[in-house]
Amino acid sequence: MKSGVNSDDYRSPALRRRRILVAVLAGLILLPAQAFAETRGYVFSMIHTAAYGGDKSNCPGGGNGGPAEIKVRIVMRQGYTREQADEIVARSGGSGYNLKDKSGQKIEYVERGRYKGQPANIANFPNSIPDPHIETVSGRYAYGFNLDGLIQPGSFEDPETHERGIDNQMWRVLGCFEMYDVRLPVRPYSEEFAWDTAMDSMPAWLLSVTGGDLSKDGDVTITFDRSLNILLRDTRGGVMHGSTFVVDPDPRSHSVFKGRIKDQVLTITEPGDFSMQGESQFFPILRFSRTHVRLRMNPDGTLSGLIGGYQPWPDYYYYLAVRSEEQAHIDLQGVFYAFRRLADGELDSATGERTLSAAYWMEAVPAFHAPKSDE
């Protein structure tokens, strides 16, 4: 026999089994901890702007109102008195497309913008006429995160964690419109309607959490992906639990973060960039820098909480423009100027605008994730 080899090892099955067992155990000891990790998969079942309505201190000036009040102010900007504007809007049956004065003269609503001296769609040319200076939120509370680590004058306080220095200028701009003056379990109607429509045709948004033991506190990896499949509804019209989704390999919707679970609350410990492709009738794309999450891992296996960061505000403005003022129930012109004026993030080289701090409420249900097959 060759030197160093004991022939007895090959004659004894018991010795051979013992050597194999030792080798296997040694290999297991050398494997990284990730090899023993637990992974839980989820699929988004809802996402919308994080509203904290119902607080009278939010809009001491009375707010921007709902559809009728918005139309009245738009008519008044074109030279009519409040009394005349009230009458015109009442006569229109509530539709902005039917606005006419007593003489039958059409009052521009959609095409009240200007381009080369001609009427233009306000959604496409919001800055072609002056800023109407909508009222913005001045209250104390807003859901969200302290993105810059500072407590700036006028910044918010989170109503649940009571963390100070909360940066959420998205809410500051939108919160004085009647549409957004809501609080969970009520959702902003326009966004809930858009999500309910999109979920039957838009590829699902996925999230997975990987760690040593997800029932305990510890470090984890949080991964976001888009699916190649659409959501499946349960018998009540909600999102079905336990469905399987094939992960889209497109890197534009793939984001990975280091995170942590503490007391069954999931957070990101190293904020970075997040991106998820959507659809034109919903959010066409959802993007953040300095991304944060605060998601509770509920006893029923679901997730619920917040995701946010600094967002390129033209992304959200585009969603509103596609919805139109009639459906979004906001003043597009006023929102455009307020987004630009209150943007508090870094300069976005792609748009030439500063990004805007924002927070979204999200919910997710358990799901299985499968890799795309090449067959």
Buried (B, 14 or more C-beta within 10 A) or exposed (E): EEEEEEEEEEEEEEEEEEEEEEEEEEEEEEEEEEEEBEBBBBBBBBBBBBBBBEBEEBBEEEBBBBBBBBBBBBBBBBEBEEEBBBBBBEEBEEEBEBBEBEEEEEBBBBBBBBEEEEBBBBBEBBEBBEBBEBBBBBBBBBBBBBBBEEEEEEBBBBBEBEBBBBBBBBBBBBBBBBBBBBBEEEBBBBBBEBBEEBBEEBBBBBBBBBBEEBEEEEEBBBBBBBBBBBBBBEEEEBBBBEBEBBBBEEEEBBBBBEBBBEEBBBBBEEBBEBBBBBBEBBBBBBBBBBBBBBBBBBEEEBBBBBBBBBBBBBBBBBBBBBBBBBBBBBBBBBBBBBBBEBBBBEEBEEEEBBBBBBBBBBBBBBBBBEEEEEE
